[in-house]
Amino acid sequence: MNAYMWYLIVNDQIARARNHVNKTMTMEQLLEAEQRAAEWMRKTRKIPPSSIEDPSDHQPKLETDASTA
């Protein structure tokens, strides 16, 4: 139960950080960062490429958090 509690806390903090980053970077910078991350995951993890979402097929995740709006 404690592990899940900390997971939820960290998840909230990550969402807040993502919202801040999304507001401070251009769309091109966000897309390049997502492409680099996807490539790094393909190279370092033993996950088949088909299971990693191709960032060129979508827009960056622009999540909004009601508590920071």
Secondary structure, DSSP 8 states (H G I E B T S, - for coil): -HHHHHHHHHHHHHHHHHHHHHHHS-HHHHHHHHHHHHHHHHHHS---GGGS--GGGS-------TTT-
